[in-house]
């Protein structure tokens, strides 16, 4: 075999081997690209699903927070309405003719004994007098008008020794406030925005 034939054979074998290597490299490149595309597609789908779940969860939390906030606002409004109604009721009661009947009822239900000091508000000086108190005293309990005054709008504080009973109208209103809120809540259920 001539030198030229050997050279041609080497070139031919080299070109053939190079073509085989290039073909294999293209095939491996395509396989690697396909595997990468497949992995990226699966990962993108997982990311999309996770993102959708996160968005759904965030939207649900935001909606729930908005509902809770609105319910608090409704409850606060309801409490404010009750507060206003109680304040008007106390003012109306203090100005009514039946006010002294209410004070007489407080005195009648007093469970203290002996001399009981009666502390009144400055507004009641002309209505609740010593003679009024004397007319409601009994053999076991004598009411005495105290020179001390309380700051409530009406009602009395009854004191015997170190024991006091607060029967001021502001105290009575505060005691019935929560009870009224509960009763009204049963009559007027708190609407949830999601129900509207």
Rosetta blueprint (number, residue, H / E / L):
1 X L
2 X L
3 X H
4 X H
5 X H
6 X H
7 X H
8 X H
9 X H
10 X H
11 X H
12 X H
13 X H
14 X H
15 X H
16 X H
17 X H
18 X H
19 X H
20 X H
21 X H
22 X H
23 X H
24 X H
25 X H
26 X H
27 X H
28 X H
29 X H
30 X H
31 X H
32 X H
33 X H
34 X H
35 X H
36 X H
37 X H
38 X H
39 X H
40 X H
41 X H
42 X H
43 X H
44 X H
45 X H
46 X H
47 X H
48 X H
49 X H
50 X H
51 X H
52 X H
53 X H
54 X H
55 X H
56 X H
57 X H
58 X H
59 X H
60 X H
61 X H
62 X H
63 X H
64 X H
65 X H
66 X H
67 X H
68 X H
69 X H
70 X H
71 X H
72 X H
73 X H
74 X H
75 X H
76 X H
77 X H
78 X H
79 X H
80 X H
81 X H
82 X H
83 X H
84 X H
85 X H
86 X H
87 X H
88 X H
89 X H
90 X H
91 X H
92 X H
93 X H
94 X H
95 X H
96 X L
97 X L
98 X L
99 X H
100 X H
101 X H
102 X H
103 X H
104 X H
105 X H
106 X H
107 X H
108 X H
109 X L
110 X L
111 X L
112 X L
113 X L
114 X E
115 X E
116 X E
117 X E
118 X E
119 X E
120 X E
121 X E
122 X H
123 X H
124 X H
125 X L
126 X L
127 X L
128 X L
129 X L
130 X H
131 X H
132 X H
133 X H
134 X H
135 X H
136 X L
137 X L
138 X L
139 X L
140 X L
141 X E
142 X E
143 X E
144 X E
145 X E
146 X E
147 X E
148 X E
149 X E
150 X E
151 X L
152 X L
153 X L
154 X L
155 X E
156 X E
157 X E
158 X E
159 X E
160 X E
161 X L
162 X L
163 X E
164 X E
165 X E
166 X E
167 X E
168 X E
169 X H
170 X H
171 X H
172 X H
173 X H
174 X H
175 X H
176 X H
177 X H
178 X H
179 X H
180 X H
181 X H
182 X H
183 X H
184 X H
185 X H
186 X H
187 X H
188 X L
189 X L
190 X L
191 X L
192 X L
193 X H
194 X H
195 X H
196 X L
